[in-house]
Amino acid sequence: MKIICLIFARGNSKGLKNKNILKFKNTTLLGNSINQAKKISLIKDIYVSTDSEKIIKKALFYGAKVPFKRPKMYSGDRSPEIYAWRHALKFLKKKKLTTDYIVTLPVTSPLRSLIDIKKCIKLATSKKLDYVFTVNKSNRNPYFNIVQKDLNKVKKVINKKNIFRRQDAPVCYDMNNACFVFSSKYILTNTDVFRGKCDFVVMPKSRSIDIDDYFDYKLIKKLSNK
C-alpha cells in the first residue's frame, strides 16, 4: 500500500498575511508540516500544492516536491479545498504517480502530534475507509446551547424535547483541521466526502487550535513553548 502526503498552502490568505510561512519554533508553519510528514515512515513522498512562488521556494527548501503550480481557480478563499485535492490527484495520476491513500497536514494546525497522524492513517487503512479526519469535543452543542434566528424567531438549531442540561445532549464534535486521510480513488470520483465510509480521530482541545487570525497565531506560539 502506498501512502503520500499532500500539503495545501495558498499564498493569498486574507485573515493573516502570508500565514502559511509564518515562523513557528525553529522553522515555519509550512516547514513544520513537511517535517512532521518526514517523521512518518509510512509516508513515501511529500508534495505541496500552492499558487505562490514564495511558498514553492520554501517547500523545495524544506525537502518537499512541487511538480505543479495550483491554478488560480482552485486557490481562491471561496474555493472548496476538495477541488484542490482532486486537481493534485489528477496531476499525479497523469504522471503515473498513483497512490492508495493521501495524508494532508494543514499548516495552520501545528500543535497536532505524530500520534494523531498515525492514528488517522491506521484507522483509514485498517478499516479501508474512504475518509478520516480529526475532531475535538465541541464546547457548544446544537441540541442544547446553539441557536439561530429565522424571521425574527429565535430557536435552537436542533430542537428536541427533554434536553435541559448539556449532559443530556448527544456528544458533538468540532472538525479541527489538523489531519485528513482519504482514499485517492474515492476523492477522484466523489465531491461529497461524507457519502463514503468515514470516521474520525478525537484529539484534545489543546492540540486542536487552527490559525485563522493573529490572536490564534500568538496563542499557538505560547502553547508550543509549553
C-alpha positions in Angstrom: 0.0 0.0 0.0 1.4 3.4 -1.0 0.7 6.5 1.1 1.8 10.0 0.3 1.4 13.4 1.9 -0.1 16.4 0.1 0.2 19.8 1.8 -2.1 22.5 0.6 -0.9 26.1 1.2 -2.5 29.1 -0.6 -0.5 32.3 -1.0 -3.3 34.8 -0.8 -4.6 34.3 2.8 -6.7 37.3 3.8 -7.1 36.9 7.6 -3.4 36.8 8.3 -0.9 37.8 5.6 1.5 35.0 4.5 0.3 32.9 7.4 1.4 29.6 5.8 5.1 30.7 6.0 5.0 32.5 9.4 7.7 31.5 11.9 7.0 28.5 14.1 9.6 27.2 16.5 12.9 26.9 14.5 11.1 26.8 11.1 7.8 28.0 9.6 4.3 26.6 9.7 4.8 25.1 6.3 8.2 23.7 7.3 6.6 22.2 10.4 4.0 20.2 8.4 6.7 19.0 6.0 9.0 17.9 8.9 6.1 16.1 10.6 5.4 14.2 7.3 9.1 13.2 7.1 8.9 11.5 10.5 6.0 9.2 9.5 7.7 6.1 7.9 4.5 5.1 6.1 4.6 8.3 4.1 6.6 7.7 0.9 6.5 11.1 -0.7 5.6 14.7 0.3 4.1 17.1 -2.2 3.0 20.7 -1.8 0.1 22.3 -3.7 0.3 26.1 -3.9 -0.3 29.1 -6.2 2.6 31.1 -4.6 6.1 31.3 -6.0 7.3 32.2 -2.5 5.7 29.1 -1.0 7.1 26.9 -3.8 10.7 28.0 -3.0 10.1 27.4 0.7 8.6 23.9 0.1 11.6 22.9 -2.1 14.0 24.2 0.6 12.3 22.0 3.2 12.5 18.9 1.0 9.0 18.6 -0.4 8.2 18.1 -4.1 6.3 20.7 -6.0 5.7 19.2 -9.5 2.9 21.7 -10.4 1.6 25.2 -9.6 -2.0 25.2 -8.4 -4.4 27.1 -10.8 -6.0 30.3 -9.6 -9.4 28.8 -9.9 -8.6 26.4 -7.1 -6.8 28.9 -5.0 -9.5 31.5 -4.0 -10.7 31.9 -0.5 -14.2 30.6 -1.6 -12.9 27.6 -3.5 -13.6 24.3 -1.6 -10.3 22.6 -0.8 -11.6 19.3 -2.1 -11.2 20.7 -5.6 -7.6 21.3 -4.9 -7.3 17.7 -3.7 -8.8 16.5 -6.9 -6.6 18.7 -9.0 -3.4 17.4 -7.3 -4.6 13.7 -7.6 -5.4 14.1 -11.3 -2.0 15.6 -12.0 -0.2 12.8 -10.2 -2.3 10.2 -11.9 -1.5 11.7 -15.3 2.2 11.4 -14.4 1.5 7.7 -13.3 2.3 8.6 -9.7 -0.5 6.6 -8.3 -1.2 6.2 -4.6 -3.7 4.4 -2.3 -4.1 6.9 0.4 -3.4 10.6 0.9 -2.4 12.3 4.2 -2.9 16.0 4.3 -1.5 18.1 7.1 -2.8 21.7 7.1 -0.1 24.0 8.0 -2.3 26.1 10.3 -2.7 23.3 12.8 0.9 22.9 14.0 0.1 21.6 17.5 -1.1 18.1 16.3 1.3 15.3 17.3 2.7 12.4 15.3 0.5 10.2 17.3 -2.6 12.0 16.0 -1.3 11.5 12.4 -0.5 7.8 12.9 -4.0 7.2 14.4 -5.6 8.6 11.4 -3.5 6.5 9.0 -4.1 3.4 11.0 -7.9 3.9 11.2 -8.2 4.6 7.4 -6.0 1.7 6.3 -7.1 -1.0 8.8 -10.8 -0.4 8.1 -10.4 0.5 4.4 -12.2 3.8 4.9 -12.7 6.5 2.3 -12.2 9.4 4.6 -10.8 10.0 8.1 -10.5 13.4 9.8 -9.6 14.8 13.2 -12.1 16.4 15.7 -12.2 17.6 19.3 -15.2 17.7 21.6 -17.3 20.7 20.9 -17.8 23.4 23.5 -21.2 24.3 22.1 -23.9 21.8 21.3 -26.7 22.3 18.7 -29.0 20.1 20.8 -28.6 22.4 23.8 -26.9 25.9 23.5 -26.6 26.8 19.8 -29.5 29.0 18.5 -30.5 30.6 15.2 -32.8 33.4 14.2 -35.3 32.8 11.5 -37.8 35.5 10.5 -37.1 37.2 13.9 -37.9 34.0 15.7 -35.1 32.6 17.9 -34.9 28.8 18.2 -32.4 26.1 18.9 -30.6 24.7 15.8 -31.8 21.2 16.8 -34.9 21.3 18.8 -35.5 18.2 20.9 -37.7 18.0 23.9 -36.5 16.9 27.3 -32.9 18.2 26.8 -32.4 20.7 29.6 -28.8 20.0 30.6 -25.7 19.7 28.5 -25.1 16.2 29.9 -28.4 15.1 28.4 -27.5 16.2 24.9 -25.7 13.8 22.4 -21.9 14.4 22.3 -21.0 16.6 19.4 -17.6 17.3 17.9 -15.8 20.1 16.0 -13.8 19.3 12.9 -10.5 20.8 13.8 -8.5 20.9 10.5 -5.5 19.1 12.0 -5.2 16.0 9.8 -7.1 14.3 6.9 -6.5 10.9 5.4 -8.5 9.9 2.3 -8.6 7.3 -0.4 -7.3 8.7 -3.7 -9.8 6.6 -5.7 -12.7 7.9 -3.7 -11.8 11.6 -3.9 -11.3 11.3 -7.7 -14.8 10.0 -8.2 -16.8 12.0 -5.5 -17.1 15.6 -4.3 -19.0 14.8 -1.1 -16.6 13.2 1.3 -19.4 12.2 3.8 -21.1 9.9 1.3 -18.3 7.4 1.6 -17.2 5.3 4.6 -15.7 7.8 7.0 -14.7 8.1 10.6 -12.7 10.4 12.9 -10.0 10.6 15.4 -10.6 12.6 18.6 -7.9 15.0 19.7 -7.6 17.1 22.9 -8.6 20.7 22.6 -5.0 21.7 23.5 -3.8 20.3 20.1 -6.8 21.4 18.0 -6.3 25.1 17.5 -6.4 26.2 13.9 -4.8 29.6 13.0 -7.4 32.0 11.4 -6.0 35.3 12.7 -3.2 36.9 14.7 -4.7 36.0 18.0 -4.7 32.3 17.1 -1.1 32.6 15.9 0.1 34.2 19.2 -1.8 31.6 21.2 -0.3 28.7 19.3 3.2 30.1 19.8 2.7 30.3 23.5 1.2 26.8 23.8 4.0 25.3 21.7 6.6 26.7 24.1 5.0 24.6 26.9 
